Amino acid sequence: MNKQTCRSCQCCKLSKTGLGLAFGILWGASMLVLGLTAYLIDWGTAFVHIMSSIYVGFHISIAGSFIGALWGFVDAFIAGFIIAWLYNIVIRHCCCCKKK
């Protein structure tokens, strides 16, 4: 049985930058919306307080919402990058790599 590894086949790999950007944009936007809703309509304040212990500068304010969005983007970008990197290491072969 002759199989090529996925190192020579790009169809099975995840883009580390692409997944990082997708995670970062989604989580950053979530932090922005949550911070603004906590400021404007007092919804989600407990979550903002919890996240402010992790994201320095993330507070219930307009400026704090943008700081939280920046922290969220960076945090989730790194997480997405690592997930794609680990996935690409773990995956060994795929159907498109089999020699016929």
Residue, then its C-alpha position, 0 to 999 in steps of 0.5 A: m500500500n503506497k501512500q503519500t503523507c499530507r506534507s506533500c499534499q496541500c488539500c488536507k491541511l488547514s491554513k494556520t493564518g486563515l483559521g487564526l484570522a477567522f477565530g480572531i475576527l469572530w471572538g474580537a467582534s464578540m468582545l466588542v459587541l458584548g462590551l458595548t451591550a454591557y455599556l449601553i443596556d447593562w446586559g452581560t456585565a458579569f461576563v465583562h467583569i470576568m473577562s476583564s480579569i484576563y484582558v487588561g483594560f477591558h471594562i464596561s465603557i466604549a474605549g474598554s470595549f475596543i480594548g477587549a476586542l483587540w485582546g479578543f482578536v489576539d487571543a483567538f488568533i493565537a488559539g486558531f493558529i495553534i489548533a491548525w498547526l496541531y491539526n496539520i501535525v496530527i493528520r497523517h494522510c487523506c483520501c486525495c493523497k492515496k496513489k491509485 
